[in-house]
Amino acid sequence: MSGICGWFAAVGPSDPKATLQAMAARLGPHSDRGLREALGAQAALASAGLAAEARQVDGVLVAVQGRAVWSPAAPAEVRGAPNMAEACATAYRNLGEAFLEHLHGQFVLAIVDEGRGRGILALDRTGTESLVYAPSPAGVVFGTTTDALIRHPAVEPELEHQALYDYVHFHMVPGPESVFRGVRRLLPGQFLRIGPQGCSAHVYWQPEYRELDALPFSERKAQLMALLEDAVHSSVDEGPVGAFLSGGTDSSTIAGLLGKVTGETARTYSIGFDAEGYDETEYARIVARHFATQHREYYVTPEDVVRGIPLVARAYDYPFGNASAVPAYFCAQMAAGDGIRTLLAGDGGDELFGGNTRYAKQWVFSLYERVPAALRSRVLEPGLGALPAAGLLRKARSYVQQANLGMPDRIESYNLLQRLGPERVFTPEFLAQVDVHRPLAVVRDIYHGARADDMLNRMLALDLRITLADSDLRKVTRACDAAGVRVTFPFLQPPLLEFAQRIPPELKVKGTRLRYFYKRALAELLPREVITKSKHGFGLPFGVWMRDHPGLHQLAGDSLQRLRGRGIVRPQFIDDLTGSHVREHAAYYGTMVWVLMMLEQWLNSRGL
């Protein structure tokens, strides 16, 4: 909850303390809790919220927030320091930037050594926290949120059109972009080196898939179970603790282990929807009964969504279009009402153990690549092209066309914006200011830059960055922050991450069987219904509700009408989208309505 902010060697404001406090006040909805400051001659740092520290240690200024922990290999004087700020100052002084190799957990930190004229900003390995910065020839201004950053007089909040385009493509703004021109975001496992020559971003950690583990099943299973238990234990904070429970594999695993590691009845929380095909509370109840948890559930209504949309838009410091943020907020709010201080979330399990349906789908397409090239080009493809495209032949032709796209382009072929066509959605004036190919370039860079030799593991690395760090983690952390609850992610504990990266890809996804090893290993812990169910989650039935609920329909319509005057989206597209498209395919086109509505809601909430 909350975070850090400050500056180093930037153009100094006339009243540094007042500026620092103004920045800190915008770190989050609960940034007034535990505000700490460290002011020097050239730098000023602040930290706010739970597990927040900011202090000056022998001329070194440190601000840190989160649940940082030291590895056993860290020097004794670091591990034995009286607090995290002093430990970081000692480690940086003695080891330089290399100390980050020993720092694990969820954290964001800033260190400034004024005497040596240098410093670093750093983000944890999986991006559970966030950090933005605005470099300039004079120095750098930084903060956990852009809302805090732009309170510094040296930062001008000018919208970046490319970020708005990328938002509509990804339903969030992917790092290292930010929504404002000249403002950047640190990526997971990155640090920013600050010195007399300016700023430069560097990687101190990224996932590496060694794919060499040949352990027998029994030994690998024993390791997994021990690591899962340790991860849940390490994720439990002081005070009342609970767990999100969707009824899926990951949240069910955490619910089952939470009671074991605490020795108390686990408290679990679920969200339901009174809409056919969306409600998963049946599985959550099965899990709750199986582990005898103290379980509560809340059914989100269309009225809740109307009330929650402006609140969620304000909770994010850039446009955010993951609709599951609304149910996540109401779930966290329910837990907060019970006095829960920390919620454990199951995010990350899909990206570690192969749980997303696209992994199986891409395996099916990869089979075509095994057909000899001559046979494909001289026989199969000419033959399919010459036959009438009907029934099975149409499906076969579509299969070949998609298989020939290659990876990762094939994944992006399903993207809603690409299927609609950017020229149908955006105005010519807006498109003239952006690169419509940039989203695919971002995906290609991550996919091909992964330290992996296998298609599946490259997809896992891609999803760790795009699906997890930029979307799902941000969804949960900001929703919980808005509700006043801390959230931790057991699946992202370093030992579990490293273990998953050693599992051979064919054991993660075996043909079309997702989580092959994981489900076999957990078969004795989880109810059979959970092991065999298909993936779901806290998906929001927005399209269906918007079509039928007057209040939700009006809120979406009013938002899109305001958006049409900004010169971003074609007015004709908005008319088609809210008219015939939604009437004919409410669930499918409702996604685009949500994304554009949340864009306008965010812009309006910031007075932009």
N, C-alpha and C positions, 0 to 999 in steps of 0.2 A: 504494500500500500504506500502511495506517494513515492518520493524519489529524491533526486539531487539536482542542483543547479549552481550556476556561477560563471566566472570568467577568469581568464588568465592573460595578462598583458594586452588586453583589449583597451579600446578607448574608454577611459575610466569615467563613470557617471559622476555628476557633481556631488551626489549624496550616495556613496556606495552602500551603506547599511540599508537605507530606505529602498534602493533599487533591488538589493538582494532579497529583502523581505517581500517586495512586490512580486518578484519572480517566484519565490518559494510558495507564495499564496496560491499560485496557479499550477502547482505540481499535481493536484488531484483534489477530490471532494473532501478528503480528510487531512489535508496538508497542514492544518493548524495543530495537529497532534505532534508533540515532540520536536518542534523546530530547533535545529542546532546550526550554529554559524561558525565560520572560521575566516577572519579577514586578515589579509596581509598587505604589503606595500604594493604588489602588482596583481594580486589575485584575491578573489573572494569566493568562498564555497558555502553552500548550505545543504542540509539534509533534513527531511521531514518525514514523519510517519513512523510506523512500527519498525523496529530493528534498524534505526537510522542513527548515524554518527557523523559528526563533523567537528574536527579539532585541529590544532596546530601542535606538532610534535617536533621539537628541536628544529624549527625553521621549515618543516615540511607540513603543508596543509593537506588534509585528507577529508574527503566526504564519501561515505559508503552507505548503501541502503540495500536491504535484502537479507538473504540467509547464506552468506558466504561461509565456506568451511575450508580448512587446510587439509591437504593430503598428508598421509603419514610420512611422506618423504620431505616435507617442508622442514627447514632448519629449526632446531629446538627453540632458539630465541624468538622465532616467529610464532610457533605454536604456543609458546608459553607467555606471550604478551598479554597484558591485562584486559585489552579490548581489541576489537577488529581494526580500528583506526590506527592504533599504535603498531599493531602487527603489520599492517600494510605499509606504514612509513618505514619500519625496520627492514621489511623485505625489499622494498624499492631501493632503499639506500644501499643495501648489501648486495642485492642480486640484479638490480636494474629491472628491465622489462621481463626478464626471464622468470621473475617470481610468479607471473601469471600461470605458469605451468603447474604450480602447486595450489592454485586457488580454484575451488569447485563450488557448486551450488548455484543458487539464484542470487545475482547481485548486479549492481551497477556502481561504479566507483570513479572518483577523480582524485589524482594526487598531483600536487604542485610543489616542487622543490625550488623555492624562490632563489636560494643562494646559488644554485647551479643554473638557473634560468631554464628549467625544463619541467616537463610533467607528462602525465598520460591520462586518458580517459579509457575505461574498459567496460565491456559488457560480457555477461556470462556466456557459456558455451552454446546454449540452445536458444537464447533470446527470450527467456522468460521475462526479463525486464527490457527497458528500451532507453535509448539515449540519442538525442539529436544535438547537432552542433552547427554553428555558423562561423566558419573560418574567415579571417581577414588578414591583410598584411600586418595589422597591429596586434593580432592575437586571436583568441577564440572565445566565443560565448557558447554555453552548453546548458542542457537541461533534460530531464526525463521526458518532458512534453514540450511541444512547440508553443503551447499556451504560456509556459513559463519563459521560454526563450525570447519571445517577442516583447516581453516586458522590459528587456534591456534596450536602452535608447539607440544602440549601435545596430540593431536588427530591424530591418524594414520588412513587414509581412506582405510580400507580393506573391500572388498565386502563381504556381507553376502549371501551365496548361498541360504539359506532358504527364504530370502526376494525375491530373483529372482524367485524362484519357486512359492511363494505365489502371486507375481505380475502376472505371467502368468495365475494363477487360477482366481484371483479377478480383473485383469486388473489395479491394483494399489497395493501398499504395505500397508496392513492394520496396524494401530497402535495396540500395542505400538512398533511394529518393525520399524526399519529404514533399509535403504539399506546397511549401513555400520555396521560391527561387533563392538559391544561395545557401539553403539549409540542407544538411545531410544527416543521414542516420547511420549509426554504427550497426554492423551486421553481427549476428551471433558469433562468438569466438574472435572478435576483433578488438584491437585497441588503437587509439589515436595517439601518435607520438607528437608532442608539442615541444618546440624548441626555438632557438633564434632564427632558424631557417623557415619557420612556419609549421604547418600541420601535415601529417600524412598518416593514412590508415594502413594497418598491418594485421595479418592473421596470426593469432597465437594458437588456435586450435581449429580443426575441422574434422568431420568424421572420416575415418579410414577403414574401408571394408577389406579386411585381410583374406577372408573367404578360405581359410586354411584349416579350420577346426574340424577334426575327424573323430571327435569323442563318441563313444557309444551312447545310445539314447538315455539309458539309466543315469549315467554320470552327468550328461548335459541337463537332464531334468532336475537332478539334485542341485546342481549349481543354480539353475533358474529359480527354483523355489527358495533357496537361501537368499539369493540376491533380491528377489521380490519382497521377502519379509524384511530384510535390512533396509530396502528402499522405503517401504511404508513406515518403518520405525524412524528412519532419519527425517521423514517428512512431517512428523507430528510435532507441533509446537506446544508450548505451555498453554494452559487454558482449555476450555471446551473445544473439542474437535469433531468434525463430521466428514461425510464424504458425499460427493455427487453420485447418484446411482441412476443410470439410464436403463440398466438391464442388459447392457452389452458386455462383452468379454472383459474389457479393461476395468470399467467401473465396478463390475461384480468382483473381480479379483481383489481390488483395493478394499471393497466392503468386507470381503471375507477375511482379509488379513488384518484389518484395522482392529477388530475386537481381540484378535490373538496377540498383537503386539502391545496393546494398551492394558489388556486384562480386564477390560470393561465392555459393556454392551455397545456395539458400534451404533452410531447415529447416522442415518442415511436420508437423502433428500432427492426427490424425483419430481419431474414436471410431466403433466399430461395434457392432451388436447382432445376436445370433444369433436373430432373430425376423423372420418374413416381413412385408414391407411397411415395415420400419423401418430396414433397413441401407442406408446410402448410400456405403459405402466404395468401391464400384465406381467411382463418379464421382470420388472423391478420388484414387484410383489413376490414373485417366485424366489428371487434372490434374497429378499428380506426375510422371508419365512425360512429359507434354507440355512441362513446364518443367524437367525433369530436377532436381527437388528431392530433398533428402535427407529421405525420408519415413518416418514411423513411425505406426503405428496401434495402438489398444488396443481389445479387445472387452470391453465392460462386461458383467458377468454378474449374475444375480439376487443372488448372494452379495455382490458389490460394492455393490449397492443397499442391502442389509441393513446393511452396514458403513457406507455413506456417508450414510444418512438422518440419524442422530443428529449426525454431524459437520456436515452441511449446515445442519441446524436451528440449531446453535450459531453458525454463521458469520454469520447474519443477525440484526440487532438488532430485528427485528420479524417476525411470521409471514410466510413467503415460500413461495408454492405453485407456482412455476415449476419443473416437474419436470426441465427441462433443466439445472438447476444441478448435478445429480449427474454426468451425463456431462461437463459443462464442468469440474468439479473433477478428475475422473480424467484428462481430457485435459491440463489444466494441470499436474497432478502428474507425468504422464509427461514433459512438457517440462522440468519442474524437475529431474527425475532425470537429464536430459541436460546439466544445467548452464545451461539457458536462463534468462535473467534477465528478458526482456521478450517477451511474445507480442502480435502484432498480430491484431486481431479485425475481422471484417467487418460488425459491427452498425452499423446506420444506413443502409445502402444501400437497403433496402426502403422506408424512410420518406422518402428523398430522391428516388428515381427511380421509385417506383410498383411495388413488387414483391410486395405482399400480395394474395392471391387475392380478398379481399373488395372490393378496388377494382374489379375486373372485374364481380363480382356486383352491386355497387351501381350500376354503369353500366347493367346490364341492367334493373334496377328503375327507374332514372331514365327509361327510354324511355317508360314508361307515363305519366309526367307530361307528355309532349309531346302526348298524345291530348287533344283538346278536352274541357274539363270537362263540357260538356253531354252529349257522347257517352258519357263515362264514367258519369255519374250517371243518365242516362235510358235508356240502351240496354245497354251492356256489363254493368254491375254488376247491374241487375235481371234481365237474361237469365241470367247465370251463377248467380244466386241461385235461379232457378226451375227449373233443370235438375238432374238427379240428379248428385251428386258422386261420379263414378267415373272412373278412368283419366285421360285428358288434361284432362277437365273439372275434376277435383279439383286437378290441378296449376295450371290456369288460375285457379281460385278462390283458391288459396293465393298465387299470384303477385300477384293484384290486392289481396288483403288486406295483404300485406307492402308492396307499392308505396304503398299509401295511408297507411302509418304515417309516412312522411316521415323526414327525417334530422335528428339522428343516432339517433332512437329505433329506426329499423329495424335498425341495427347491434346494438343491445342486445337485440333480440328473439331473438337466437341464444344469449344468455347461459344457461349451464346452470342457475344458481340460479333465474333467472326462469322457465325452462321447467318446472323441478320445482315451483316455487311456494314462496316464503319460509315460508308457514304450514305446509307439509309438512316443512320442514327444521328450523326453529327452534322452541324452546318459546315459548308465549305470554308467559311472564314476560320472556324475553330480548327478544322483538319489541316489548314495551311500552316498552323503553328506547331504541329506535333509530328512525330514519326510513328506511323501506324504499325511499323514493323518492330518497334522497340520491345513490346511484350514478348514476342517470340524470341528475340535476341537475348532477353533476360533469362528465359527458360533454357535456351540452348547453352548459354554460358555456364549455368549451374549444373546442368545435366552432363555436359562434356568435361567440366572441370572437376567432377566428383572423383575422389580417390577410390575408384571401384572399376572392376573389369566386366561386371555383369549388368545386363539391362535392368534387372529388378533392383539391384543395389543402387544403380544410378537414379532410378525412380524414387527410391527411399531417400536418397540424399537430396533430391529435388524437393520432395515433400517436406523434409525437415525444415527447409528454408521457406518455401512458398506457402504450403498448406499449414504447417505447424507454427513456425516462428512469426510469420507475417499475418496469419489469420486466426487460427484456433487459440493459440496462447494469448494473443492480444484480446480476442473475444472474451475469454474467461477472466483474465487479470483485470481488465477494465470494468467488466460487469460486476465482479466481486468487490473491486475498489468502490464502485458507486454504491454498493449495498453495505459497505463497511465491514467486509470480511476478507481475511487474508486467504490466499490460495497457494497450495504447493502441488508439485507434480512428481509423484514417486517414480514414474517411468523414465524420468529424465535425470535420475541420479547417475553420476559418471560410471560406477561399476556395471550398472545394468546396460547403459549405452554401449560400453566396450564389449560386453558379453554378446549383445545382439549383433554387433558388427562382425563377430567372428563366426556366426552361424552360416553355414553354406546356403546360398540363395535357394537351392532346390528344396531345402527343408523349411524355409519360410513360406514359400508358395509352391506347392507341388501340383503342377498342371494348373487346374482351375480351383484347387483347394487352398483357400486362404488360411494363413496362420497354421500351417500344417503341424509343425513341431509344437508351437505354443499351445494349441488346443489339445494335442495328445498329452502334453505335460500337465495341463491343468484339468484333465478329465476327472480326476479324483477329488478335486477341490470344488469345482463349479457344478451347478445343476445341469443335467443333460440338456434341458431346454435352451440354456444359454449357449452351450457348446455348439448346438446344431442350428441356432437361429441365424438369419441373415443380418447384415449390418444395418443399423438405423441411427438412433441418436435423438437429440432434442430438436429435430427439424420443425420449423414453424409453418403451418398451413396458411400462409399469408394470402396467396393468390385466390384460393377458394373463399376465404373469409372476406377479402376485399370485394369480391364480386357480389357477395350476399349481405354484407353488413353495412348499413348506411353510414355510420360514423367513420368506419375505416375507409370506405369508398370515398367519402368526402375529404378526409385527411390526405389520402394519396392524390386525389384529383387536384386539390388546392395546391399541394406541393409541386406537382408537375406543371401546373399552370404558372406558378411563379418561376419555375426553372425555364420555361419556354422563352421568357423575356431576357435571359442572360446571354443569348447568342451561342450557347454550347450545343444544344440538341435541336434538331429540326422540329418545328411546330407540327408538321405533318406526321412525323413519326410518333410524337406524343399523342396526337389524335387517334392514329391507328392503334397504338398500344393500349390506350385506355378504352378504346371502342371495340372493334371487331376482334382484335387479338385476344384480349382478356375474356371476352364472351365465349370464344371458341376453345381456348386452351388456357384456363385460368392458372393452373399450377405452373405451367411452363413459362408463360409470359409474365406471370406474377413476379418472378425473380428479377426481371429487368425493371418492372415498376418499382420494386423495393429498392434496387440499387440507385435508380435515379431519384426516388423520393428521399432516400437518406443523404444523397449528395446535396439536395436542396435544403434539407433539414440542417445539415452541418453548416453549410454556407450561411444560412439564416441565423443559426445560433451564434455565429461569430460576427455577425453584422457585416458580412462581406457581400 
